[in-house]
Amino acid sequence: MKREIPLIITFVAGVAFVLQYFIPHYPFNRFNDIFSDWFAIVGAFAIWLGALSLIKLCLLNISKKSHDWPISLLMIISFLSIVIAGAIDGFHGLNTVPTTSFRDPGTNFDWLYQNIYTPLSSTMFAILAFFVASASYRAFRARNTAATLLLLSAFFVMIGRVPLGDYLSGWLPERMQFSQWANWLMAFPNTAGQRAVMIGIALGTVSTSLRIILGIERSHLEG
Amino acid sequence: MKKYQYWLILVALIIILVIVPKPLEISPTASVIVTILLGLALIWVLVLTIRGHLIGRRVVFLFIGASLALPFFMNFEMPFKISPEVKTLYDALAKLPPGSKVLAAFDYDPPSAPELQPQADAFMAYAFKHDLKVIIMGLWPQGPQQADMAVAKALRQPEIRAKNLRYGVDYVNLGFQSGNEFVIQRMGTSFSGMFPRDIYNTDYNKIPILNGVENFSNIDFVFNLSSGYPGTVEWVQIAVDRYGVKLGAGNTAVQAPSVYPYLSSRRLTGLAGGMSGAWQFELATQEPGKASTYVLPQTFSHTVVIAFIIIGNAALIVGYRRSKRGEA
């Protein structure tokens, strides 16, 4: 039964979702509402599950004094700080008139969000600029025809997406300026490539979904 | 260069950024001189490479750092051209009559804020100035907080403050809801099913702006700011395809190419992609903000990356010639 029940749930949910899409009338249209509500509830629990799992992992790292355990400790302190700040602000806000939110300017949560979370996460992302530049220097080399095409596309998109492109090519007719080249590359070759990928993904999704709904594919039940 | 020299340059740059009073703007002449010096330094690197002295990645990092930091103090007039996808996005917004209900979905977090927050700021200011009713939500937990920042910034503008806009009447923040695309799907039949209360715990039915808003059929336009999953792709696949919603989007530069197929099929009304899209959107809505400042560093950094691609290819050619000579 440990395998049969999840398979039955998967089959019923999968078939119900397919039916509600193609038959938008009662009672099938209700399936959409019911399953969407369930999904939101399961999703909310999954957030808690993920957070608790992360804490468990960090506590294990600390107790075993494994590699980089201070980072695990920092993670727990950060997690608890923002949860506690949000909870205090949230409960306080519920008892004030008019009601305030833990996200409002001036709250502890907002201070942590604005002054710690935002700069740290933005910095992590900003570091990418340096690695992208270094990778471009080493990777965009005209070794063969395909690499040369990629190199030229990158050149025209990068120069065409910034004002410098039109500044340098301003003397050319408008349709020959760099921004127009970038627009053309994005609107035609890029769109064609993206469509091919999308169609491939869609076909793969349909076949995998059918295999899962019909119980042929069972790898998701393992582990 | 030795390792300590890189550290010295880095420390000098930090001191310049921290100590120099802001806003500091160097004159156009000085800006041109700094640009020429940067260009000469790049030519020097190219000459070194042709001579066979390959540069390390620290040099690349140094140039990128300088090209991102220095333009913040420069003064250049930038030629601008609004791309067709940004123009259609603006046109769709401009066609909305006062009082139209616009759903603003904030599906991003702070790492994407440099590209998307300027779009959020411009959109919010434009919407408030043109009396659009804004309903905010987020499929990402941080989204509604980013929206609050955009609302607060817009409300600081004297013209908007004079309108005396009221929360719940002119705009509302429904907050975050878990469930990814299933949230969109459920909203197709019932908004209140997914958002029974707003962020202030007020009952959905007691919020004036939401009177008569049952599902997407009561929404005039959806503006989605997205940096990944769930985001614009899910909004197109469910809200547009299934419920016929009119959707415009602002995306990060990384994500934008993946939604271009929806532009040509007119599933997506318009798109502001990346920093340049944000800058063009600011210009179109006449709400100049941070993107107008950030676009100059982006221009410089793109130029430096292109220069290093040329240098990299010079190194390739030099290496190829040497190996040929060695064979001979």
HADDOCK unambig.tbl for C-alpha pairs under 7 A between the chains (distance, minus, plus):
assign (segid A and resid 32 and name CA) (segid B and resid 186 and name CA) 6.97 0.50 0.50
assign (segid A and resid 33 and name CA) (segid B and resid 186 and name CA) 5.74 0.50 0.50
assign (segid A and resid 36 and name CA) (segid B and resid 182 and name CA) 5.20 0.50 0.50
assign (segid A and resid 36 and name CA) (segid B and resid 183 and name CA) 6.79 0.50 0.50
assign (segid A and resid 36 and name CA) (segid B and resid 186 and name CA) 5.79 0.50 0.50
assign (segid A and resid 39 and name CA) (segid B and resid 179 and name CA) 5.77 0.50 0.50
assign (segid A and resid 39 and name CA) (segid B and resid 182 and name CA) 6.85 0.50 0.50
assign (segid A and resid 40 and name CA) (segid B and resid 178 and name CA) 5.35 0.50 0.50
assign (segid A and resid 40 and name CA) (segid B and resid 179 and name CA) 4.17 0.50 0.50
assign (segid A and resid 40 and name CA) (segid B and resid 183 and name CA) 7.00 0.50 0.50
assign (segid A and resid 43 and name CA) (segid B and resid 178 and name CA) 5.58 0.50 0.50
assign (segid A and resid 43 and name CA) (segid B and resid 179 and name CA) 5.25 0.50 0.50
assign (segid A and resid 44 and name CA) (segid B and resid 178 and name CA) 5.64 0.50 0.50
assign (segid A and resid 99 and name CA) (segid B and resid 200 and name CA) 5.76 0.50 0.50
assign (segid A and resid 100 and name CA) (segid B and resid 200 and name CA) 5.76 0.50 0.50
assign (segid A and resid 101 and name CA) (segid B and resid 199 and name CA) 6.22 0.50 0.50
assign (segid A and resid 101 and name CA) (segid B and resid 200 and name CA) 5.46 0.50 0.50
assign (segid A and resid 103 and name CA) (segid B and resid 145 and name CA) 6.29 0.50 0.50
assign (segid A and resid 118 and name CA) (segid B and resid 110 and name CA) 5.25 0.50 0.50
assign (segid A and resid 121 and name CA) (segid B and resid 110 and name CA) 6.43 0.50 0.50
assign (segid A and resid 121 and name CA) (segid B and resid 111 and name CA) 5.32 0.50 0.50
assign (segid A and resid 122 and name CA) (segid B and resid 110 and name CA) 5.98 0.50 0.50
assign (segid A and resid 122 and name CA) (segid B and resid 111 and name CA) 4.15 0.50 0.50
assign (segid A and resid 125 and name CA) (segid B and resid 111 and name CA) 5.58 0.50 0.50
assign (segid A and resid 130 and name CA) (segid B and resid 61 and name CA) 5.53 0.50 0.50
assign (segid A and resid 130 and name CA) (segid B and resid 64 and name CA) 6.43 0.50 0.50
assign (segid A and resid 133 and name CA) (segid B and resid 305 and name CA) 5.54 0.50 0.50
assign (segid A and resid 134 and name CA) (segid B and resid 57 and name CA) 6.03 0.50 0.50
assign (segid A and resid 134 and name CA) (segid B and resid 60 and name CA) 6.10 0.50 0.50
assign (segid A and resid 136 and name CA) (segid B and resid 309 and name CA) 6.25 0.50 0.50
assign (segid A and resid 137 and name CA) (segid B and resid 308 and name CA) 5.24 0.50 0.50
assign (segid A and resid 137 and name CA) (segid B and resid 309 and name CA) 4.81 0.50 0.50
assign (segid A and resid 137 and name CA) (segid B and resid 312 and name CA) 5.28 0.50 0.50
assign (segid A and resid 138 and name CA) (segid B and resid 312 and name CA) 6.22 0.50 0.50
assign (segid A and resid 140 and name CA) (segid B and resid 309 and name CA) 6.18 0.50 0.50
assign (segid A and resid 141 and name CA) (segid B and resid 312 and name CA) 6.70 0.50 0.50
assign (segid A and resid 141 and name CA) (segid B and resid 313 and name CA) 5.37 0.50 0.50
assign (segid A and resid 142 and name CA) (segid B and resid 313 and name CA) 6.71 0.50 0.50
assign (segid A and resid 155 and name CA) (segid B and resid 306 and name CA) 6.52 0.50 0.50
assign (segid A and resid 158 and name CA) (segid B and resid 302 and name CA) 6.04 0.50 0.50
assign (segid A and resid 159 and name CA) (segid B and resid 302 and name CA) 6.85 0.50 0.50
assign (segid A and resid 161 and name CA) (segid B and resid 276 and name CA) 6.31 0.50 0.50
assign (segid A and resid 162 and name CA) (segid B and resid 276 and name CA) 6.45 0.50 0.50
assign (segid A and resid 162 and name CA) (segid B and resid 299 and name CA) 5.31 0.50 0.50
assign (segid A and resid 163 and name CA) (segid B and resid 78 and name CA) 6.16 0.50 0.50
assign (segid A and resid 163 and name CA) (segid B and resid 79 and name CA) 5.82 0.50 0.50
assign (segid A and resid 163 and name CA) (segid B and resid 80 and name CA) 6.03 0.50 0.50
assign (segid A and resid 163 and name CA) (segid B and resid 299 and name CA) 6.83 0.50 0.50
assign (segid A and resid 164 and name CA) (segid B and resid 299 and name CA) 6.45 0.50 0.50
assign (segid A and resid 167 and name CA) (segid B and resid 79 and name CA) 6.43 0.50 0.50
assign (segid A and resid 186 and name CA) (segid B and resid 257 and name CA) 6.83 0.50 0.50
assign (segid A and resid 187 and name CA) (segid B and resid 260 and name CA) 6.60 0.50 0.50
assign (segid A and resid 190 and name CA) (segid B and resid 257 and name CA) 6.85 0.50 0.50
assign (segid A and resid 191 and name CA) (segid B and resid 260 and name CA) 5.67 0.50 0.50
assign (segid A and resid 191 and name CA) (segid B and resid 261 and name CA) 5.04 0.50 0.50
assign (segid A and resid 194 and name CA) (segid B and resid 258 and name CA) 6.07 0.50 0.50
assign (segid A and resid 194 and name CA) (segid B and resid 261 and name CA) 6.82 0.50 0.50
assign (segid A and resid 195 and name CA) (segid B and resid 261 and name CA) 6.30 0.50 0.50
